[in-house]
Amino acid sequence: MPSEYSRKIARILTSLDAVTSEEDIVALGSGIHKLSGDLSDFWSIKVSVNYRIIFKFDSGDVFEVDYLDYH
């Protein structure tokens, strides 16, 4: 993980820890969206031009969190 993004990633992960609804996810800001295709069960948050944090959300819980370049 590039060190220049460590603070941003920490903020995102802290925010995800507080999420309890899809409305909370959307309220985190622009660029957050539900994915499609093979990753249709995941949400995505932009970290940099190519990298995203993706995660699943169900019943008030965030899980299967990953950091990847899916483009």
Biopython code that builds the backbone (N, CA, C, O; Angstrom):
import numpy as np
from Bio.PDB.StructureBuilder import StructureBuilder

atoms = [
    (1, "MET", "N", (0.846, -1.165, 0.000)),
    (1, "MET", "CA", (0.000, 0.000, 0.000)),
    (1, "MET", "C", (0.899, 1.237, 0.000)),
    (1, "MET", "O", (1.760, 1.370, 0.870)),
    (2, "PRO", "N", (0.715, 2.132, -0.949)),
    (2, "PRO", "CA", (1.531, 3.343, -0.999)),
    (2, "PRO", "C", (1.344, 4.213, 0.247)),
    (2, "PRO", "O", (0.216, 4.502, 0.647)),
    (3, "SER", "N", (2.444, 4.620, 0.846)),
    (3, "SER", "CA", (2.376, 5.396, 2.088)),
    (3, "SER", "C", (1.688, 6.748, 1.908)),
    (3, "SER", "O", (1.116, 7.277, 2.862)),
    (4, "GLU", "N", (1.733, 7.316, 0.702)),
    (4, "GLU", "CA", (1.094, 8.623, 0.506)),
    (4, "GLU", "C", (-0.426, 8.563, 0.644)),
    (4, "GLU", "O", (-1.076, 9.600, 0.779)),
    (5, "TYR", "N", (-0.992, 7.369, 0.611)),
    (5, "TYR", "CA", (-2.441, 7.222, 0.766)),
    (5, "TYR", "C", (-2.843, 6.674, 2.133)),
    (5, "TYR", "O", (-4.028, 6.445, 2.376)),
    (6, "SER", "N", (-1.895, 6.464, 3.015)),
    (6, "SER", "CA", (-2.207, 5.812, 4.294)),
    (6, "SER", "C", (-3.209, 6.609, 5.135)),
    (6, "SER", "O", (-4.096, 6.015, 5.747)),
    (7, "ARG", "N", (-3.088, 7.916, 5.178)),
    (7, "ARG", "CA", (-4.040, 8.723, 5.967)),
    (7, "ARG", "C", (-5.449, 8.666, 5.373)),
    (7, "ARG", "O", (-6.438, 8.528, 6.092)),
    (8, "LYS", "N", (-5.514, 8.773, 4.050)),
    (8, "LYS", "CA", (-6.819, 8.715, 3.394)),
    (8, "LYS", "C", (-7.456, 7.345, 3.605)),
    (8, "LYS", "O", (-8.651, 7.257, 3.886)),
    (9, "ILE", "N", (-6.689, 6.299, 3.477)),
    (9, "ILE", "CA", (-7.203, 4.948, 3.685)),
    (9, "ILE", "C", (-7.679, 4.775, 5.127)),
    (9, "ILE", "O", (-8.733, 4.186, 5.367)),
    (10, "ALA", "N", (-6.914, 5.283, 6.075)),
    (10, "ALA", "CA", (-7.311, 5.192, 7.492)),
    (10, "ALA", "C", (-8.631, 5.922, 7.724)),
    (10, "ALA", "O", (-9.492, 5.417, 8.444)),
    (11, "ARG", "N", (-8.805, 7.110, 7.122)),
    (11, "ARG", "CA", (-10.070, 7.860, 7.262)),
    (11, "ARG", "C", (-11.239, 7.069, 6.674)),
    (11, "ARG", "O", (-12.315, 7.000, 7.268)),
    (12, "ILE", "N", (-11.015, 6.476, 5.503)),
    (12, "ILE", "CA", (-12.076, 5.696, 4.860)),
    (12, "ILE", "C", (-12.458, 4.503, 5.733)),
    (12, "ILE", "O", (-13.641, 4.242, 5.947)),
    (13, "LEU", "N", (-11.465, 3.786, 6.234)),
    (13, "LEU", "CA", (-11.748, 2.610, 7.058)),
    (13, "LEU", "C", (-12.459, 2.988, 8.357)),
    (13, "LEU", "O", (-13.346, 2.267, 8.816)),
    (14, "THR", "N", (-12.073, 4.108, 8.943)),
    (14, "THR", "CA", (-12.755, 4.584, 10.152)),
    (14, "THR", "C", (-14.212, 4.919, 9.832)),
    (14, "THR", "O", (-15.114, 4.591, 10.602)),
    (15, "SER", "N", (-14.433, 5.567, 8.706)),
    (15, "SER", "CA", (-15.799, 5.911, 8.295)),
    (15, "SER", "C", (-16.629, 4.659, 8.036)),
    (15, "SER", "O", (-17.796, 4.594, 8.419)),
    (16, "LEU", "N", (-16.031, 3.670, 7.389)),
    (16, "LEU", "CA", (-16.754, 2.423, 7.113)),
    (16, "LEU", "C", (-17.121, 1.693, 8.404)),
    (16, "LEU", "O", (-18.151, 1.023, 8.475)),
    (17, "ASP", "N", (-16.284, 1.825, 9.407)),
    (17, "ASP", "CA", (-16.559, 1.175, 10.685)),
    (17, "ASP", "C", (-17.830, 1.736, 11.332)),
    (17, "ASP", "O", (-18.485, 1.049, 12.115)),
    (18, "ALA", "N", (-18.172, 2.973, 11.006)),
    (18, "ALA", "CA", (-19.344, 3.622, 11.604)),
    (18, "ALA", "C", (-20.622, 3.438, 10.782)),
    (18, "ALA", "O", (-21.702, 3.815, 11.236)),
    (19, "VAL", "N", (-20.517, 2.872, 9.596)),
    (19, "VAL", "CA", (-21.654, 2.717, 8.700)),
    (19, "VAL", "C", (-22.664, 1.713, 9.260)),
    (19, "VAL", "O", (-22.292, 0.639, 9.732)),
    (20, "THR", "N", (-23.957, 2.085, 9.200)),
    (20, "THR", "CA", (-25.012, 1.162, 9.629)),
    (20, "THR", "C", (-26.117, 0.992, 8.589)),
    (20, "THR", "O", (-27.014, 0.164, 8.751)),
    (21, "SER", "N", (-26.043, 1.797, 7.503)),
    (21, "SER", "CA", (-27.073, 1.715, 6.465)),
    (21, "SER", "C", (-26.480, 2.138, 5.119)),
    (21, "SER", "O", (-25.399, 2.724, 5.061)),
    (22, "GLU", "N", (-27.197, 1.836, 4.048)),
    (22, "GLU", "CA", (-26.757, 2.278, 2.724)),
    (22, "GLU", "C", (-26.769, 3.799, 2.637)),
    (22, "GLU", "O", (-25.962, 4.383, 1.913)),
    (23, "GLU", "N", (-27.666, 4.442, 3.358)),
    (23, "GLU", "CA", (-27.705, 5.905, 3.388)),
    (23, "GLU", "C", (-26.412, 6.449, 3.985)),
    (23, "GLU", "O", (-25.898, 7.469, 3.525)),
    (24, "ASP", "N", (-25.886, 5.780, 5.000)),
    (24, "ASP", "CA", (-24.591, 6.176, 5.590)),
    (24, "ASP", "C", (-23.470, 6.062, 4.561)),
    (24, "ASP", "O", (-22.587, 6.918, 4.499)),
    (25, "ILE", "N", (-23.507, 5.007, 3.759)),
    (25, "ILE", "CA", (-22.480, 4.807, 2.729)),
    (25, "ILE", "C", (-22.533, 5.957, 1.736)),
    (25, "ILE", "O", (-21.506, 6.572, 1.446)),
    (26, "VAL", "N", (-23.709, 6.252, 1.216)),
    (26, "VAL", "CA", (-23.874, 7.323, 0.231)),
    (26, "VAL", "C", (-23.446, 8.662, 0.815)),
    (26, "VAL", "O", (-22.891, 9.498, 0.102)),
    (27, "ALA", "N", (-23.695, 8.873, 2.094)),
    (27, "ALA", "CA", (-23.349, 10.142, 2.743)),
    (27, "ALA", "C", (-21.841, 10.339, 2.881)),
    (27, "ALA", "O", (-21.395, 11.447, 3.178)),
    (28, "LEU", "N", (-21.048, 9.291, 2.673)),
    (28, "LEU", "CA", (-19.593, 9.431, 2.772)),
    (28, "LEU", "C", (-19.018, 10.323, 1.685)),
    (28, "LEU", "O", (-17.918, 10.851, 1.845)),
    (29, "GLY", "N", (-19.740, 10.505, 0.577)),
    (29, "GLY", "CA", (-19.279, 11.457, -0.418)),
    (29, "GLY", "C", (-19.388, 10.973, -1.843)),
    (29, "GLY", "O", (-19.832, 9.858, -2.117)),
    (30, "SER", "N", (-18.970, 11.846, -2.744)),
    (30, "SER", "CA", (-19.062, 11.522, -4.166)),
    (30, "SER", "C", (-18.040, 10.448, -4.532)),
    (30, "SER", "O", (-17.023, 10.276, -3.861)),
    (31, "GLY", "N", (-18.334, 9.750, -5.589)),
    (31, "GLY", "CA", (-17.438, 8.706, -6.052)),
    (31, "GLY", "C", (-17.690, 7.353, -5.410)),
    (31, "GLY", "O", (-17.094, 6.354, -5.813)),
    (32, "ILE", "N", (-18.565, 7.312, -4.418)),
    (32, "ILE", "CA", (-18.910, 6.047, -3.794)),
    (32, "ILE", "C", (-20.063, 5.459, -4.588)),
    (32, "ILE", "O", (-21.074, 6.122, -4.821)),
    (33, "HIS", "N", (-19.905, 4.221, -4.998)),
    (33, "HIS", "CA", (-20.957, 3.620, -5.808)),
    (33, "HIS", "C", (-20.943, 2.100, -5.709)),
    (33, "HIS", "O", (-19.951, 1.486, -5.316)),
    (34, "LYS", "N", (-22.053, 1.530, -6.070)),
    (34, "LYS", "CA", (-22.215, 0.083, -6.138)),
    (34, "LYS", "C", (-21.597, -0.370, -7.451)),
    (34, "LYS", "O", (-21.793, 0.266, -8.487)),
    (35, "LEU", "N", (-20.857, -1.462, -7.411)),
    (35, "LEU", "CA", (-20.215, -1.983, -8.612)),
    (35, "LEU", "C", (-21.166, -2.890, -9.389)),
    (35, "LEU", "O", (-22.243, -3.247, -8.911)),
    (36, "SER", "N", (-20.742, -3.252, -10.594)),
    (36, "SER", "CA", (-21.541, -4.141, -11.438)),
    (36, "SER", "C", (-20.657, -5.282, -11.934)),
    (36, "SER", "O", (-19.473, -5.353, -11.605)),
    (37, "GLY", "N", (-21.233, -6.151, -12.711)),
    (37, "GLY", "CA", (-20.475, -7.267, -13.271)),
    (37, "GLY", "C", (-20.044, -8.259, -12.209)),
    (37, "GLY", "O", (-20.813, -8.585, -11.304)),
    (38, "ASP", "N", (-18.802, -8.743, -12.322)),
    (38, "ASP", "CA", (-18.273, -9.738, -11.391)),
    (38, "ASP", "C", (-18.214, -9.233, -9.950)),
    (38, "ASP", "O", (-18.190, -10.033, -9.015)),
    (39, "LEU", "N", (-18.191, -7.917, -9.766)),
    (39, "LEU", "CA", (-18.092, -7.331, -8.431)),
    (39, "LEU", "C", (-19.415, -6.693, -7.980)),
    (39, "LEU", "O", (-19.419, -5.782, -7.153)),
    (40, "SER", "N", (-20.514, -7.171, -8.520)),
    (40, "SER", "CA", (-21.813, -6.530, -8.275)),
    (40, "SER", "C", (-22.269, -6.565, -6.821)),
    (40, "SER", "O", (-23.177, -5.822, -6.449)),
    (41, "ASP", "N", (-21.668, -7.401, -6.000)),
    (41, "ASP", "CA", (-22.021, -7.433, -4.579)),
    (41, "ASP", "C", (-21.242, -6.407, -3.764)),
    (41, "ASP", "O", (-21.444, -6.293, -2.555)),
    (42, "PHE", "N", (-20.359, -5.664, -4.413)),
    (42, "PHE", "CA", (-19.454, -4.745, -3.721)),
    (42, "PHE", "C", (-19.806, -3.282, -3.969)),
    (42, "PHE", "O", (-20.401, -2.921, -4.984)),
    (43, "TRP", "N", (-19.414, -2.454, -3.000)),
    (43, "TRP", "CA", (-19.391, -0.998, -3.127)),
    (43, "TRP", "C", (-17.935, -0.596, -3.357)),
    (43, "TRP", "O", (-17.025, -1.361, -3.038)),
    (44, "SER", "N", (-17.709, 0.595, -3.909)),
    (44, "SER", "CA", (-16.363, 1.073, -4.187)),
    (44, "SER", "C", (-16.185, 2.512, -3.710)),
    (44, "SER", "O", (-17.073, 3.348, -3.873)),
    (45, "ILE", "N", (-15.022, 2.786, -3.119)),
    (45, "ILE", "CA", (-14.642, 4.138, -2.720)),
    (45, "ILE", "C", (-13.289, 4.434, -3.348)),
    (45, "ILE", "O", (-12.354, 3.644, -3.217)),
    (46, "LYS", "N", (-13.183, 5.556, -4.020)),
    (46, "LYS", "CA", (-11.949, 5.944, -4.696)),
    (46, "LYS", "C", (-10.888, 6.385, -3.696)),
    (46, "LYS", "O", (-11.145, 7.210, -2.819)),
    (47, "VAL", "N", (-9.680, 5.816, -3.844)),
    (47, "VAL", "CA", (-8.532, 6.215, -3.035)),
    (47, "VAL", "C", (-7.596, 7.065, -3.889)),
    (47, "VAL", "O", (-7.102, 8.097, -3.435)),
    (48, "SER", "N", (-7.355, 6.631, -5.122)),
    (48, "SER", "CA", (-6.501, 7.361, -6.067)),
    (48, "SER", "C", (-7.045, 7.115, -7.468)),
    (48, "SER", "O", (-8.115, 6.530, -7.634)),
    (49, "VAL", "N", (-6.303, 7.566, -8.470)),
    (49, "VAL", "CA", (-6.758, 7.410, -9.851)),
    (49, "VAL", "C", (-7.099, 5.953, -10.162)),
    (49, "VAL", "O", (-8.148, 5.681, -10.747)),
    (50, "ASN", "N", (-6.246, 5.028, -9.788)),
    (50, "ASN", "CA", (-6.468, 3.617, -10.110)),
    (50, "ASN", "C", (-6.940, 2.763, -8.943)),
    (50, "ASN", "O", (-7.546, 1.714, -9.164)),
    (51, "TYR", "N", (-6.685, 3.173, -7.723)),
    (51, "TYR", "CA", (-6.952, 2.303, -6.582)),
    (51, "TYR", "C", (-8.249, 2.640, -5.868)),
    (51, "TYR", "O", (-8.633, 3.802, -5.737)),
    (52, "ARG", "N", (-8.907, 1.589, -5.414)),
    (52, "ARG", "CA", (-10.178, 1.708, -4.714)),
    (52, "ARG", "C", (-10.181, 0.805, -3.477)),
    (52, "ARG", "O", (-9.470, -0.198, -3.416)),
    (53, "ILE", "N", (-10.984, 1.182, -2.516)),
    (53, "ILE", "CA", (-11.336, 0.263, -1.445)),
    (53, "ILE", "C", (-12.713, -0.257, -1.822)),
    (53, "ILE", "O", (-13.638, 0.519, -2.065)),
    (54, "ILE", "N", (-12.840, -1.574, -1.868)),
    (54, "ILE", "CA", (-14.135, -2.171, -2.154)),
    (54, "ILE", "C", (-14.586, -2.956, -0.928)),
    (54, "ILE", "O", (-13.770, -3.412, -0.127)),
    (55, "PHE", "N", (-15.902, -3.103, -0.798)),
    (55, "PHE", "CA", (-16.431, -3.801, 0.364)),
    (55, "PHE", "C", (-17.861, -4.248, 0.091)),
    (55, "PHE", "O", (-18.538, -3.723, -0.794)),
    (56, "LYS", "N", (-18.298, -5.215, 0.861)),
    (56, "LYS", "CA", (-19.686, -5.643, 0.836)),
    (56, "LYS", "C", (-20.382, -5.054, 2.059)),
    (56, "LYS", "O", (-19.758, -4.787, 3.085)),
    (57, "PHE", "N", (-21.677, -4.862, 1.922)),
    (57, "PHE", "CA", (-22.479, -4.336, 3.015)),
    (57, "PHE", "C", (-23.771, -5.131, 3.095)),
    (57, "PHE", "O", (-24.450, -5.330, 2.087)),
    (58, "ASP", "N", (-24.110, -5.587, 4.302)),
    (58, "ASP", "CA", (-25.365, -6.304, 4.500)),
    (58, "ASP", "C", (-25.742, -6.249, 5.973)),
    (58, "ASP", "O", (-24.891, -6.397, 6.849)),
    (59, "SER", "N", (-26.996, -6.039, 6.230)),
    (59, "SER", "CA", (-27.550, -6.039, 7.593)),
    (59, "SER", "C", (-26.770, -5.149, 8.551)),
    (59, "SER", "O", (-26.543, -5.521, 9.702)),
    (60, "GLY", "N", (-26.360, -3.977, 8.081)),
    (60, "GLY", "CA", (-25.673, -3.021, 8.935)),
    (60, "GLY", "C", (-24.186, -3.261, 9.110)),
    (60, "GLY", "O", (-23.537, -2.557, 9.884)),
    (61, "ASP", "N", (-23.629, -4.243, 8.405)),
    (61, "ASP", "CA", (-22.209, -4.562, 8.559)),
    (61, "ASP", "C", (-21.437, -4.439, 7.254)),
    (61, "ASP", "O", (-21.922, -4.823, 6.190)),
    (62, "VAL", "N", (-20.234, -3.898, 7.352)),
    (62, "VAL", "CA", (-19.289, -3.842, 6.243)),
    (62, "VAL", "C", (-18.351, -5.035, 6.399)),
    (62, "VAL", "O", (-17.849, -5.296, 7.493)),
    (63, "PHE", "N", (-18.115, -5.757, 5.309)),
    (63, "PHE", "CA", (-17.225, -6.922, 5.369)),
    (63, "PHE", "C", (-16.562, -7.140, 4.010)),
    (63, "PHE", "O", (-16.882, -6.455, 3.038)),
    (64, "GLU", "N", (-15.650, -8.084, 3.951)),
    (64, "GLU", "CA", (-14.864, -8.382, 2.754)),
    (64, "GLU", "C", (-14.255, -7.119, 2.154)),
    (64, "GLU", "O", (-14.400, -6.858, 0.960)),
    (65, "VAL", "N", (-13.580, -6.345, 2.981)),
    (65, "VAL", "CA", (-12.942, -5.095, 2.566)),
    (65, "VAL", "C", (-11.628, -5.427, 1.860)),
    (65, "VAL", "O", (-10.856, -6.259, 2.337)),
    (66, "ASP", "N", (-11.377, -4.771, 0.718)),
    (66, "ASP", "CA", (-10.142, -4.993, -0.028)),
    (66, "ASP", "C", (-9.677, -3.679, -0.637)),
    (66, "ASP", "O", (-10.471, -2.760, -0.838)),
    (67, "TYR", "N", (-8.395, -3.600, -0.925)),
    (67, "TYR", "CA", (-7.771, -2.438, -1.568)),
    (67, "TYR", "C", (-7.192, -2.942, -2.868)),
    (67, "TYR", "O", (-6.323, -3.814, -2.855)),
    (68, "LEU", "N", (-7.651, -2.415, -3.999)),
    (68, "LEU", "CA", (-7.188, -2.973, -5.275)),
    (68, "LEU", "C", (-7.297, -1.991, -6.422)),
    (68, "LEU", "O", (-7.961, -0.958, -6.338)),
    (69, "ASP", "N", (-6.619, -2.356, -7.494)),
    (69, "ASP", "CA", (-6.727, -1.651, -8.768)),
    (69, "ASP", "C", (-7.579, -2.533, -9.662)),
    (69, "ASP", "O", (-7.088, -3.531, -10.190)),
    (70, "TYR", "N", (-8.839, -2.187, -9.840)),
    (70, "TYR", "CA", (-9.722, -3.047, -10.634)),
    (70, "TYR", "C", (-9.960, -2.505, -12.030)),
    (70, "TYR", "O", (-10.799, -3.035, -12.757)),
    (71, "HIS", "N", (-9.249, -1.473, -12.418)),
    (71, "HIS", "CA", (-9.407, -0.931, -13.779)),
    (71, "HIS", "C", (-8.484, -1.625, -14.737)),
    (71, "HIS", "O", (-8.474, -1.305, -15.926)),
]
sb = StructureBuilder()
sb.init_structure("model")
sb.init_model(0)
sb.init_chain("A")
sb.init_seg("    ")
for serial, (resi, resn, name, xyz) in enumerate(atoms, 1):
    if name == "N":
        sb.init_residue(resn, " ", resi, " ")
    sb.init_atom(name, np.array(xyz, "f"), 0.0, 1.0, " ", f" {name:<3s}", serial, name[0])
structure = sb.get_structure()
